[in-house]
Amino acid sequence: MAANEPTHLNWHVQTLWQQLSPLLPGIGIEVLAHAESTNTTLLERVRSESVHGEIQPYGRRADDLKPCLLIAEHQSHGRGRMGRAWLSSPGASLTFSLGLAMDLADWSGLSLAMGCAIAEALEPLPAGQAPRLQLKWPNDLWLDERKLGGILIETVPAAGQRMAIIGVGLNIAPLNSSAAPFAPAQFGSGFAALDELLPGIDAPGALARLAPALARALLDFGRGGFAAWREAYARRDLTLGRAVTAGALEGISRGVNARGELLLEQPGGALQTIGGGEVSLRLADPQA
């Protein structure tokens, strides 16, 4: 990509900055026309590099350790959990990463809390209303029983701190088949687009809802961890009470505990606790 490659959408960066800077002082906002992966780009900025045979400290530029919101109008090598590719198409997807230093005693459940924040920002739920937008443990967003998007959280040590990179990918509209030669029917978990829930929304409009919500959620998580989000997650838990497979295990999903770990009831009634890690959770019932 040429360094001066123009972007094509109006991301209202000044307005975003005004909303985010009181929450995350020093934040920078960047918009790229194209990136291989926004998560990878931010991670590389704070990783060590060898210069004249000597290892330089993490965060080789001071700005690398400040909060940053990085948006790419198109990602060519977007990543999900377990090395899965994330398909995107210019104008039809929202792909961004928020990076900041976090000092957490317990990172458990962070992706679940971020999912709750995204879901509530896109679909505020009055009491008693059933959600269309649900969360699939540990990091997927589903709309009407089809996959809408995902969250990828990665961390790296940096100058005595730990930088968290929260990557988000959402389908905004049906993929342009010329840019991504995969028909929605070929997605194993189905394909949903945000404009089904919010007709007329575009990627900048979605980001305007999400970025402040994520910033506030990260601050809240830093103070209390996942426990405060457990009830909100349960309202949108896609797998709750349904037959699932988690790696080699089978059973009924019974929600999550206060650390965001999956509670799996196995045949015979034993309750197995499963951490996120690299376990793949799949629905086993016909609705999947």
PASEBA-1860 file (N, C-alpha, C; in nm, 3 decimals):
! residues 288
1> MAANEPTH> 0.083/-0.118/0.000/0.000/0.000/0.000/0.087/0.124/0.000 ~ 0.056/0.217/-0.083/0.126/0.343/-0.083/0.092/0.419/0.044 ~ 0.190/0.489/0.098/0.170/0.558/0.226/0.060/0.661/0.217 ~ 0.042/0.720/0.098/-0.058/0.825/0.082/-0.184/0.775/0.012 ~ -0.208/0.644/0.015/-0.327/0.591/-0.048/-0.450/0.653/0.017 ~ -0.540/0.713/-0.061/-0.653/0.785/0.000/-0.757/0.690/0.057 ~ -0.824/0.734/0.163/-0.939/0.662/0.216/-1.064/0.713/0.144 ~ -1.172/0.637/0.154/-1.290/0.667/0.073/-1.413/0.701/0.155
9> LNWHVQTL> -1.407/0.684/0.286/-1.522/0.712/0.371/-1.490/0.825/0.468 ~ -1.594/0.894/0.511/-1.577/1.000/0.611/-1.594/0.938/0.749 ~ -1.486/0.928/0.822/-1.487/0.861/0.953/-1.511/0.958/1.068 ~ -1.528/1.086/1.040/-1.559/1.185/1.144/-1.457/1.176/1.258 ~ -1.330/1.178/1.220/-1.222/1.154/1.317/-1.219/1.259/1.427 ~ -1.244/1.385/1.391/-1.239/1.490/1.493/-1.346/1.466/1.601 ~ -1.465/1.428/1.558/-1.572/1.399/1.654/-1.536/1.278/1.741 ~ -1.482/1.174/1.677/-1.440/1.056/1.753/-1.335/1.093/1.857
17> WQQLSPLL> -1.239/1.173/1.816/-1.132/1.211/1.908/-1.188/1.290/2.026 ~ -1.282/1.379/2.000/-1.342/1.458/2.109/-1.416/1.368/2.208 ~ -1.476/1.260/2.158/-1.547/1.168/2.246/-1.452/1.077/2.325 ~ -1.342/1.037/2.260/-1.254/0.939/2.321/-1.146/0.999/2.410 ~ -1.100/1.117/2.379/-0.985/1.172/2.452/-1.012/1.194/2.601 ~ -1.135/1.231/2.645/-1.156/1.240/2.790/-1.150/1.103/2.859 ~ -1.183/0.996/2.784/-1.181/0.862/2.840/-1.041/0.801/2.835 ~ -0.972/0.822/2.725/-0.839/0.766/2.702/-0.744/0.880/2.664
25> PGIGIEVL> -0.695/0.956/2.763/-0.609/1.071/2.732/-0.489/1.032/2.646 ~ -0.459/1.116/2.551/-0.346/1.092/2.462/-0.376/1.003/2.345 ~ -0.500/0.961/2.327/-0.533/0.868/2.220/-0.509/0.931/2.083 ~ -0.458/0.848/1.993/-0.445/0.886/1.853/-0.542/0.803/1.770 ~ -0.591/0.861/1.662/-0.683/0.791/1.572/-0.624/0.793/1.432 ~ -0.614/0.676/1.372/-0.559/0.664/1.237/-0.657/0.585/1.150 ~ -0.668/0.629/1.024/-0.751/0.557/0.929/-0.665/0.521/0.808 ~ -0.664/0.393/0.774/-0.589/0.343/0.659/-0.686/0.294/0.553
33> AHAESTNT> -0.652/0.316/0.428/-0.732/0.260/0.319/-0.719/0.109/0.318 ~ -0.601/0.059/0.353/-0.576/-0.085/0.347/-0.473/-0.123/0.452 ~ -0.495/-0.237/0.514/-0.395/-0.295/0.604/-0.408/-0.446/0.596 ~ -0.298/-0.515/0.619/-0.309/-0.661/0.628/-0.393/-0.699/0.749 ~ -0.366/-0.637/0.864/-0.440/-0.662/0.987/-0.415/-0.545/1.081 ~ -0.521/-0.485/1.133/-0.502/-0.374/1.226/-0.439/-0.424/1.357 ~ -0.475/-0.543/1.401/-0.411/-0.598/1.521/-0.262/-0.615/1.501 ~ -0.225/-0.675/1.387/-0.083/-0.698/1.360/-0.007/-0.567/1.353
41> TLLERVRS> -0.067/-0.467/1.288/-0.001/-0.336/1.275/0.029/-0.277/1.412 ~ -0.068/-0.279/1.503/-0.044/-0.222/1.635/0.054/-0.307/1.716 ~ 0.045/-0.439/1.704/0.140/-0.524/1.776/0.283/-0.498/1.731 ~ 0.302/-0.482/1.602/0.438/-0.462/1.550/0.497/-0.330/1.598 ~ 0.414/-0.234/1.629/0.465/-0.105/1.673/0.528/-0.112/1.812 ~ 0.489/-0.210/1.890/0.542/-0.216/2.026/0.632/-0.336/2.049 ~ 0.653/-0.416/1.945/0.744/-0.530/1.961/0.889/-0.483/1.950 ~ 0.978/-0.559/2.015/1.119/-0.524/2.009/1.175/-0.549/1.870
49> ESVHGEIQ> 1.279/-0.479/1.836/1.348/-0.504/1.711/1.499/-0.499/1.736 ~ 1.573/-0.566/1.654/1.718/-0.573/1.671/1.785/-0.463/1.587 ~ 1.867/-0.383/1.653/1.940/-0.277/1.585/2.088/-0.293/1.619 ~ 2.171/-0.315/1.517/2.315/-0.333/1.536/2.342/-0.446/1.638 ~ 2.258/-0.550/1.631/2.281/-0.665/1.717/2.231/-0.651/1.859 ~ 2.172/-0.534/1.894/2.122/-0.514/2.029/1.969/-0.509/2.026 ~ 1.907/-0.571/2.125/1.762/-0.569/2.133/1.717/-0.438/2.197 ~ 1.636/-0.365/2.125/1.584/-0.239/2.175/1.462/-0.265/2.263
57> PYGRRADD> 1.431/-0.174/2.355/1.315/-0.195/2.443/1.185/-0.189/2.366 ~ 1.083/-0.252/2.422/0.951/-0.243/2.362/0.908/-0.096/2.358 ~ 0.822/-0.064/2.262/0.775/0.073/2.252/0.886/0.164/2.209 ~ 0.944/0.137/2.092/1.063/0.211/2.050/1.032/0.357/2.020 ~ 0.903/0.389/1.998/0.861/0.528/1.986/0.766/0.556/2.102 ~ 0.776/0.675/2.160/0.692/0.706/2.277/0.545/0.691/2.244 ~ 0.504/0.730/2.123/0.363/0.725/2.087/0.310/0.582/2.076 ~ 0.400/0.485/2.063/0.355/0.347/2.050/0.288/0.297/2.178
65> LKPCLLIA> 0.315/0.360/2.291/0.257/0.316/2.416/0.133/0.396/2.454 ~ 0.096/0.492/2.375/-0.025/0.568/2.400/-0.144/0.496/2.339 ~ -0.264/0.521/2.390/-0.382/0.459/2.329/-0.393/0.496/2.181 ~ -0.438/0.399/2.101/-0.452/0.423/1.958/-0.574/0.348/1.905 ~ -0.653/0.418/1.825/-0.762/0.356/1.751/-0.719/0.352/1.605 ~ -0.703/0.232/1.552/-0.658/0.214/1.415/-0.770/0.149/1.334 ~ -0.811/0.217/1.227/-0.920/0.170/1.142/-0.864/0.140/1.003 ~ -0.907/0.030/0.945/-0.870/-0.002/0.807/-0.998/-0.020/0.726
73> EHQSHGRG> -1.008/0.051/0.616/-1.126/0.035/0.531/-1.130/-0.103/0.467 ~ -1.011/-0.162/0.451/-1.006/-0.299/0.399/-0.888/-0.371/0.461 ~ -0.911/-0.493/0.508/-0.805/-0.579/0.558/-0.787/-0.695/0.463 ~ -0.663/-0.724/0.427/-0.638/-0.836/0.337/-0.605/-0.965/0.411 ~ -0.556/-0.951/0.535/-0.521/-1.071/0.612/-0.572/-1.057/0.755 ~ -0.700/-1.025/0.767/-0.761/-1.018/0.899/-0.757/-1.154/0.966 ~ -0.748/-1.155/1.101/-0.732/-1.279/1.174/-0.839/-1.291/1.282 ~ -0.884/-1.415/1.301/-0.968/-1.447/1.415/-0.893/-1.539/1.509
81> RMGRAWLS> -0.965/-1.598/1.605/-0.901/-1.693/1.695/-0.855/-1.816/1.619 ~ -0.752/-1.882/1.674/-0.701/-2.008/1.623/-0.655/-1.997/1.478 ~ -0.607/-1.877/1.440/-0.550/-1.857/1.308/-0.649/-1.849/1.195 ~ -0.780/-1.839/1.226/-0.879/-1.834/1.120/-0.872/-1.700/1.048 ~ -0.899/-1.703/0.917/-0.902/-1.580/0.839/-1.034/-1.509/0.863 ~ -1.029/-1.375/0.856/-1.151/-1.295/0.865/-1.169/-1.222/0.733 ~ -1.275/-1.256/0.661/-1.299/-1.196/0.530/-1.359/-1.057/0.545 ~ -1.314/-0.965/0.462/-1.373/-0.831/0.463/-1.376/-0.777/0.321
89> SPGASLTF> -1.462/-0.681/0.301/-1.479/-0.620/0.170/-1.494/-0.470/0.190 ~ -1.423/-0.386/0.112/-1.430/-0.241/0.132/-1.574/-0.191/0.130 ~ -1.610/-0.113/0.232/-1.744/-0.057/0.241/-1.845/-0.151/0.302 ~ -1.818/-0.281/0.301/-1.913/-0.379/0.354/-1.873/-0.430/0.491 ~ -1.758/-0.387/0.542/-1.707/-0.438/0.669/-1.654/-0.323/0.754 ~ -1.652/-0.344/0.883/-1.586/-0.254/0.976/-1.476/-0.333/1.045 ~ -1.353/-0.289/1.028/-1.238/-0.356/1.090/-1.153/-0.251/1.160 ~ -1.133/-0.269/1.289/-1.053/-0.172/1.364/-0.993/-0.239/1.486
97> SLGLAMDL> -0.891/-0.176/1.542/-0.828/-0.223/1.665/-0.806/-0.105/1.758 ~ -0.829/-0.130/1.885/-0.803/-0.031/1.989/-0.692/-0.084/2.076 ~ -0.583/-0.010/2.083/-0.468/-0.053/2.163/-0.444/0.042/2.278 ~ -0.417/-0.014/2.395/-0.385/0.069/2.511/-0.316/-0.016/2.617 ~ -0.240/0.051/2.703/-0.175/-0.017/2.814/-0.278/-0.044/2.922 ~ -0.278/-0.169/2.975/-0.371/-0.205/3.081/-0.296/-0.280/3.191 ~ -0.327/-0.245/3.313/-0.266/-0.311/3.429/-0.376/-0.391/3.498 ~ -0.391/-0.516/3.458/-0.498/-0.600/3.510/-0.441/-0.717/3.588
105> ADWSGLSL> -0.500/-0.744/3.703/-0.461/-0.862/3.779/-0.519/-0.988/3.716 ~ -0.636/-0.974/3.651/-0.704/-1.089/3.592/-0.767/-1.045/3.459 ~ -0.719/-1.104/3.351/-0.769/-1.070/3.217/-0.888/-1.157/3.178 ~ -0.927/-1.250/3.261/-1.032/-1.345/3.226/-1.163/-1.274/3.194 ~ -1.225/-1.315/3.086/-1.355/-1.261/3.050/-1.353/-1.129/2.976 ~ -1.234/-1.078/2.941/-1.228/-0.948/2.874/-1.302/-0.950/2.740 ~ -1.285/-1.057/2.662/-1.353/-1.062/2.533/-1.504/-1.067/2.550 ~ -1.553/-1.130/2.657/-1.697/-1.136/2.682/-1.750/-0.997/2.718
113> AMGCAIAE> -1.677/-0.925/2.800/-1.719/-0.790/2.836/-1.720/-0.699/2.714 ~ -1.620/-0.713/2.628/-1.618/-0.631/2.507/-1.736/-0.667/2.416 ~ -1.769/-0.795/2.409/-1.885/-0.836/2.331/-2.013/-0.775/2.385 ~ -2.029/-0.774/2.518/-2.147/-0.712/2.578/-2.154/-0.563/2.543 ~ -2.041/-0.495/2.551/-2.040/-0.352/2.521/-2.078/-0.326/2.376 ~ -2.026/-0.407/2.284/-2.059/-0.391/2.143/-2.208/-0.417/2.120 ~ -2.258/-0.526/2.177/-2.397/-0.562/2.155/-2.492/-0.456/2.209 ~ -2.462/-0.404/2.328/-2.551/-0.305/2.387/-2.546/-0.173/2.310
121> ALEPLPAG> -2.429/-0.139/2.255/-2.418/-0.016/2.177/-2.497/-0.025/2.047 ~ -2.504/-0.145/1.990/-2.574/-0.163/1.862/-2.721/-0.195/1.881 ~ -2.756/-0.260/1.993/-2.894/-0.300/2.019/-2.925/-0.285/2.167 ~ -2.953/-0.162/2.213/-2.990/-0.146/2.354/-3.117/-0.226/2.382 ~ -3.117/-0.299/2.493/-3.229/-0.389/2.522/-3.315/-0.336/2.636 ~ -3.442/-0.304/2.609/-3.533/-0.276/2.720/-3.554/-0.403/2.801 ~ -3.591/-0.386/2.925/-3.614/-0.502/3.013/-3.719/-0.594/2.952 ~ -3.688/-0.723/2.949/-3.784/-0.822/2.901/-3.782/-0.847/2.752
129> QAPRLQLK> -3.708/-0.767/2.677/-3.704/-0.786/2.531/-3.598/-0.890/2.494 ~ -3.636/-0.982/2.407/-3.540/-1.084/2.362/-3.445/-1.022/2.261 ~ -3.316/-1.051/2.271/-3.219/-0.991/2.179/-3.216/-1.061/2.044 ~ -3.193/-0.984/1.939/-3.157/-1.042/1.810/-3.005/-1.061/1.804 ~ -2.934/-0.973/1.870/-2.787/-0.976/1.870/-2.742/-1.053/1.993 ~ -2.673/-1.166/1.969/-2.630/-1.253/2.078/-2.479/-1.275/2.073 ~ -2.429/-1.333/2.182/-2.286/-1.354/2.198/-2.258/-1.503/2.208 ~ -2.161/-1.549/2.131/-2.120/-1.689/2.135/-1.981/-1.695/2.197
137> WPNDLWLD> -1.975/-1.764/2.309/-1.850/-1.776/2.384/-1.739/-1.833/2.295 ~ -1.616/-1.777/2.299/-1.577/-1.667/2.387/-1.568/-1.531/2.318 ~ -1.588/-1.522/2.186/-1.558/-1.392/2.123/-1.637/-1.361/1.997 ~ -1.749/-1.426/1.973/-1.825/-1.403/1.849/-1.955/-1.329/1.876 ~ -1.996/-1.249/1.777/-2.125/-1.182/1.780/-2.213/-1.242/1.671 ~ -2.334/-1.282/1.707/-2.427/-1.344/1.613/-2.555/-1.262/1.606 ~ -2.611/-1.253/1.488/-2.738/-1.185/1.466/-2.835/-1.283/1.404 ~ -2.947/-1.304/1.470/-3.050/-1.395/1.419/-2.991/-1.531/1.382
145> ERKLGGIL> -2.910/-1.586/1.473/-2.852/-1.720/1.459/-2.747/-1.732/1.349 ~ -2.691/-1.619/1.306/-2.585/-1.620/1.206/-2.472/-1.529/1.253 ~ -2.350/-1.560/1.210/-2.235/-1.485/1.260/-2.228/-1.346/1.199 ~ -2.219/-1.247/1.288/-2.208/-1.107/1.248/-2.066/-1.056/1.257 ~ -1.992/-1.101/1.356/-1.858/-1.047/1.374/-1.783/-1.119/1.483 ~ -1.665/-1.067/1.512/-1.581/-1.131/1.613/-1.486/-1.032/1.678 ~ -1.429/-1.075/1.788/-1.335/-0.995/1.866/-1.208/-1.077/1.883 ~ -1.094/-1.014/1.862/-0.965/-1.080/1.883/-0.882/-0.992/1.975
153> IETVPAAG> -0.852/-1.043/2.095/-0.773/-0.968/2.191/-0.635/-1.031/2.202 ~ -0.534/-0.948/2.182/-0.395/-0.993/2.192/-0.321/-0.896/2.284 ~ -0.219/-0.947/2.352/-0.142/-0.861/2.441/0.006/-0.880/2.415 ~ 0.084/-0.779/2.452/0.229/-0.786/2.437/0.291/-0.700/2.547 ~ 0.399/-0.747/2.612/0.465/-0.663/2.712/0.532/-0.544/2.645 ~ 0.529/-0.430/2.713/0.584/-0.308/2.654/0.630/-0.215/2.763 ~ 0.763/-0.199/2.774/0.823/-0.103/2.868/0.767/-0.118/3.009 ~ 0.762/-0.241/3.057/0.715/-0.265/3.192/0.565/-0.268/3.207
161> QRMAIIGV> 0.495/-0.249/3.096/0.349/-0.255/3.097/0.304/-0.371/3.008 ~ 0.173/-0.388/2.995/0.120/-0.483/2.898/0.021/-0.408/2.811 ~ 0.050/-0.412/2.681/-0.040/-0.348/2.585/-0.146/-0.448/2.542 ~ -0.270/-0.406/2.549/-0.382/-0.487/2.500/-0.427/-0.433/2.365 ~ -0.444/-0.522/2.270/-0.494/-0.485/2.138/-0.628/-0.554/2.121 ~ -0.734/-0.474/2.114/-0.870/-0.527/2.100/-0.912/-0.507/1.955 ~ -0.913/-0.615/1.878/-0.950/-0.609/1.738/-1.096/-0.648/1.720 ~ -1.166/-0.574/1.635/-1.308/-0.601/1.609/-1.330/-0.606/1.459
169> GLNIAPLN> -1.404/-0.706/1.414/-1.445/-0.716/1.275/-1.595/-0.740/1.269 ~ -1.667/-0.657/1.194/-1.812/-0.670/1.181/-1.852/-0.665/1.034 ~ -1.947/-0.749/0.997/-2.006/-0.739/0.864/-2.111/-0.628/0.867 ~ -2.095/-0.530/0.781/-2.189/-0.419/0.777/-2.297/-0.444/0.671 ~ -2.256/-0.495/0.557/-2.346/-0.526/0.446/-2.297/-0.654/0.381 ~ -2.378/-0.716/0.293/-2.331/-0.837/0.224/-2.198/-0.813/0.155 ~ -2.110/-0.913/0.158/-1.979/-0.902/0.097/-1.989/-0.884/-0.053 ~ -1.902/-0.800/-0.105/-1.887/-0.783/-0.250/-1.816/-0.906/-0.305
177> SSAAPFAP> -1.884/-0.984/-0.385/-1.827/-1.111/-0.432/-1.702/-1.093/-0.517 ~ -1.688/-0.978/-0.581/-1.568/-0.955/-0.662/-1.446/-0.930/-0.575 ~ -1.471/-0.880/-0.451/-1.359/-0.853/-0.359/-1.331/-0.973/-0.269 ~ -1.433/-1.050/-0.239/-1.417/-1.168/-0.154/-1.498/-1.281/-0.214 ~ -1.433/-1.370/-0.288/-1.505/-1.471/-0.366/-1.560/-1.585/-0.281 ~ -1.637/-1.551/-0.178/-1.700/-1.651/-0.094/-1.845/-1.611/-0.076 ~ -1.938/-1.690/-0.124/-2.079/-1.659/-0.106/-2.116/-1.675/0.040 ~ -2.208/-1.592/0.092/-2.248/-1.605/0.231/-2.290/-1.747/0.269
185> AQFGSGFA> -2.350/-1.820/0.176/-2.395/-1.957/0.206/-2.278/-2.049/0.238 ~ -2.156/-2.009/0.198/-2.041/-2.094/0.222/-1.984/-2.079/0.363 ~ -2.032/-1.980/0.439/-1.984/-1.962/0.574/-2.049/-2.069/0.662 ~ -1.966/-2.147/0.733/-2.019/-2.257/0.811/-2.116/-2.213/0.919 ~ -2.098/-2.091/0.974/-2.185/-2.042/1.079/-2.288/-1.943/1.026 ~ -2.310/-1.945/0.894/-2.402/-1.849/0.837/-2.338/-1.711/0.825 ~ -2.408/-1.618/0.766/-2.354/-1.484/0.745/-2.463/-1.383/0.775 ~ -2.434/-1.289/0.863/-2.527/-1.182/0.895/-2.457/-1.048/0.875
193> ALDELLPG> -2.533/-0.946/0.843/-2.480/-0.812/0.824/-2.556/-0.715/0.913 ~ -2.486/-0.614/0.963/-2.545/-0.521/1.058/-2.661/-0.443/0.999 ~ -2.660/-0.421/0.868/-2.770/-0.344/0.810/-2.903/-0.419/0.815 ~ -2.901/-0.548/0.851/-3.026/-0.619/0.877/-3.090/-0.572/1.007 ~ -3.007/-0.535/1.103/-3.054/-0.487/1.233/-3.076/-0.336/1.231 ~ -2.984/-0.266/1.164/-2.988/-0.119/1.158/-2.982/-0.076/1.012 ~ -3.097/-0.076/0.944/-3.097/-0.042/0.800/-3.034/0.094/0.774 ~ -2.949/0.097/0.673/-2.885/0.221/0.632/-2.756/0.254/0.704
201> IDAPGALA> -2.718/0.174/0.804/-2.595/0.205/0.876/-2.475/0.176/0.788 ~ -2.368/0.254/0.805/-2.242/0.229/0.734/-2.132/0.208/0.836 ~ -2.012/0.178/0.788/-1.902/0.146/0.879/-1.868/0.263/0.973 ~ -1.855/0.388/0.922/-1.829/0.498/1.015/-1.939/0.517/1.119 ~ -2.065/0.497/1.078/-2.174/0.510/1.174/-2.169/0.404/1.282 ~ -2.131/0.282/1.244/-2.117/0.176/1.343/-2.002/0.207/1.439 ~ -1.890/0.254/1.386/-1.775/0.285/1.470/-1.809/0.396/1.569 ~ -1.887/0.495/1.526/-1.925/0.605/1.614/-2.003/0.554/1.735
209> RLAPALAR> -2.078/0.446/1.717/-2.149/0.386/1.830/-2.055/0.304/1.918 ~ -1.961/0.234/1.853/-1.883/0.134/1.925/-1.762/0.190/1.999 ~ -1.689/0.282/1.938/-1.562/0.324/1.998/-1.579/0.381/2.138 ~ -1.671/0.476/2.162/-1.686/0.526/2.300/-1.734/0.417/2.396 ~ -1.823/0.329/2.347/-1.874/0.222/2.433/-1.761/0.128/2.475 ~ -1.672/0.094/2.383/-1.559/0.007/2.416/-1.464/0.075/2.513 ~ -1.437/0.204/2.493/-1.347/0.275/2.583/-1.403/0.275/2.725 ~ -1.531/0.304/2.740/-1.592/0.303/2.873/-1.589/0.162/2.933
217> ALLDFGRG> -1.615/0.061/2.850/-1.616/-0.076/2.899/-1.477/-0.119/2.947 ~ -1.374/-0.077/2.876/-1.238/-0.111/2.917/-1.203/-0.048/3.052 ~ -1.245/0.075/3.072/-1.221/0.140/3.201/-1.297/0.068/3.312 ~ -1.422/0.031/3.285/-1.501/-0.042/3.385/-1.439/-0.178/3.416 ~ -1.394/-0.247/3.312/-1.333/-0.378/3.332/-1.208/-0.367/3.417 ~ -1.131/-0.263/3.395/-1.010/-0.243/3.473/-1.038/-0.225/3.621 ~ -1.158/-0.176/3.653/-1.192/-0.155/3.795/-1.253/-0.279/3.860 ~ -1.328/-0.360/3.782/-1.400/-0.469/3.846/-1.395/-0.603/3.779
225> GFAAWREA> -1.324/-0.615/3.666/-1.317/-0.742/3.597/-1.450/-0.782/3.533 ~ -1.463/-0.910/3.504/-1.581/-0.956/3.429/-1.706/-0.974/3.514 ~ -1.691/-0.990/3.645/-1.806/-1.025/3.729/-1.923/-0.932/3.709 ~ -1.897/-0.803/3.692/-2.005/-0.705/3.675/-2.078/-0.721/3.543 ~ -2.017/-0.793/3.448/-2.076/-0.812/3.316/-2.151/-0.944/3.303 ~ -2.146/-1.026/3.405/-2.197/-1.162/3.393/-2.347/-1.164/3.359 ~ -2.425/-1.081/3.424/-2.569/-1.079/3.400/-2.599/-1.031/3.258 ~ -2.529/-0.925/3.214/-2.550/-0.874/3.078/-2.514/-0.979/2.975
233> YARRDLTL> -2.407/-1.055/3.001/-2.370/-1.161/2.908/-2.477/-1.269/2.902 ~ -2.532/-1.306/3.018/-2.632/-1.413/3.022/-2.754/-1.378/2.938 ~ -2.789/-1.249/2.930/-2.907/-1.208/2.852/-2.887/-1.235/2.703 ~ -2.762/-1.239/2.660/-2.734/-1.254/2.517/-2.659/-1.383/2.485 ~ -2.651/-1.473/2.580/-2.571/-1.595/2.563/-2.638/-1.687/2.461 ~ -2.577/-1.698/2.344/-2.632/-1.778/2.234/-2.643/-1.925/2.269 ~ -2.549/-1.977/2.344/-2.543/-2.122/2.365/-2.610/-2.167/2.494 ~ -2.658/-2.075/2.576/-2.712/-2.110/2.707/-2.825/-2.214/2.694
241> GRAVTAGA> -2.807/-2.328/2.760/-2.907/-2.433/2.759/-2.910/-2.517/2.634 ~ -2.812/-2.499/2.546/-2.810/-2.571/2.418/-2.695/-2.672/2.415 ~ -2.715/-2.774/2.334/-2.610/-2.876/2.318/-2.494/-2.817/2.240 ~ -2.373/-2.840/2.290/-2.254/-2.786/2.226/-2.142/-2.889/2.231 ~ -2.041/-2.864/2.150/-1.914/-2.935/2.163/-1.807/-2.831/2.191 ~ -1.719/-2.862/2.284/-1.608/-2.774/2.318/-1.481/-2.856/2.308 ~ -1.413/-2.845/2.194/-1.301/-2.932/2.169/-1.352/-3.075/2.159 ~ -1.298/-3.163/2.243/-1.339/-3.304/2.242/-1.456/-3.331/2.336
249> LEGISRGV> -1.500/-3.229/2.409/-1.607/-3.247/2.507/-1.744/-3.216/2.446 ~ -1.847/-3.284/2.495/-1.984/-3.258/2.454/-2.069/-3.236/2.578 ~ -2.174/-3.158/2.563/-2.263/-3.136/2.677/-2.359/-3.023/2.652 ~ -2.415/-2.971/2.761/-2.510/-2.861/2.756/-2.444/-2.738/2.817 ~ -2.448/-2.627/2.745/-2.391/-2.503/2.797/-2.478/-2.450/2.910 ~ -2.415/-2.423/3.023/-2.486/-2.368/3.138/-2.437/-2.228/3.173 ~ -2.395/-2.157/3.073/-2.352/-2.019/3.094/-2.206/-2.008/3.131 ~ -2.171/-1.898/3.196/-2.031/-1.873/3.234/-2.026/-1.837/3.381
257> NARGELLL> -1.909/-1.855/3.440/-1.891/-1.817/3.580/-1.840/-1.674/3.590 ~ -1.805/-1.630/3.711/-1.766/-1.491/3.733/-1.633/-1.456/3.667 ~ -1.559/-1.554/3.617/-1.434/-1.527/3.546/-1.452/-1.542/3.395 ~ -1.575/-1.564/3.350/-1.600/-1.576/3.208/-1.569/-1.713/3.152 ~ -1.550/-1.812/3.237/-1.523/-1.948/3.191/-1.655/-2.019/3.161 ~ -1.654/-2.100/3.056/-1.773/-2.173/3.015/-1.804/-2.284/3.115 ~ -1.931/-2.300/3.147/-1.977/-2.408/3.234/-2.048/-2.510/3.145 ~ -1.988/-2.627/3.132/-2.040/-2.731/3.044/-2.089/-2.850/3.126
265> EQPGGALQ> -2.221/-2.876/3.114/-2.278/-2.992/3.181/-2.262/-3.113/3.091 ~ -2.186/-3.210/3.136/-2.158/-3.329/3.056/-2.261/-3.438/3.084 ~ -2.270/-3.538/2.995/-2.360/-3.650/3.021/-2.331/-3.709/3.159 ~ -2.436/-3.726/3.237/-2.417/-3.774/3.374/-2.430/-3.664/3.476 ~ -2.426/-3.534/3.427/-2.451/-3.422/3.516/-2.329/-3.350/3.568 ~ -2.208/-3.403/3.546/-2.088/-3.335/3.594/-2.071/-3.202/3.521 ~ -2.031/-3.098/3.597/-2.013/-2.964/3.540/-1.865/-2.939/3.518 ~ -1.828/-2.917/3.392/-1.688/-2.894/3.354/-1.667/-2.745/3.330
273> TIGGGEVS> -1.561/-2.690/3.387/-1.526/-2.550/3.366/-1.420/-2.542/3.256 ~ -1.445/-2.457/3.156/-1.356/-2.449/3.040/-1.312/-2.304/3.020 ~ -1.180/-2.283/3.014/-1.126/-2.151/2.984/-1.122/-2.127/2.835 ~ -1.110/-1.999/2.796/-1.111/-1.964/2.654/-1.002/-2.031/2.574 ~ -0.879/-1.989/2.598/-0.764/-2.050/2.530/-0.787/-2.075/2.383 ~ -0.760/-2.196/2.340/-0.775/-2.232/2.201/-0.883/-2.338/2.181 ~ -0.985/-2.337/2.266/-1.095/-2.430/2.254/-1.199/-2.372/2.158 ~ -1.245/-2.453/2.066/-1.347/-2.410/1.971/-1.482/-2.461/2.019
281> LRLADPQA> -1.578/-2.371/2.036/-1.712/-2.408/2.081/-1.807/-2.409/1.962 ~ -1.881/-2.518/1.947/-1.975/-2.530/1.836/-2.111/-2.572/1.887 ~ -2.214/-2.518/1.823/-2.351/-2.561/1.853/-2.373/-2.697/1.791 ~ -2.438/-2.785/1.867/-2.462/-2.922/1.817/-2.605/-2.944/1.773 ~ -2.696/-2.848/1.801/-2.837/-2.870/1.767/-2.865/-2.828/1.624 ~ -2.979/-2.864/1.569/-3.009/-2.839/1.427/-3.012/-2.691/1.391 ~ -3.033/-2.601/1.489/-3.039/-2.459/1.457/-2.903/-2.405/1.417 ~ -2.795/-2.478/1.454/-2.660/-2.426/1.429/-2.643/-2.401/1.285
END
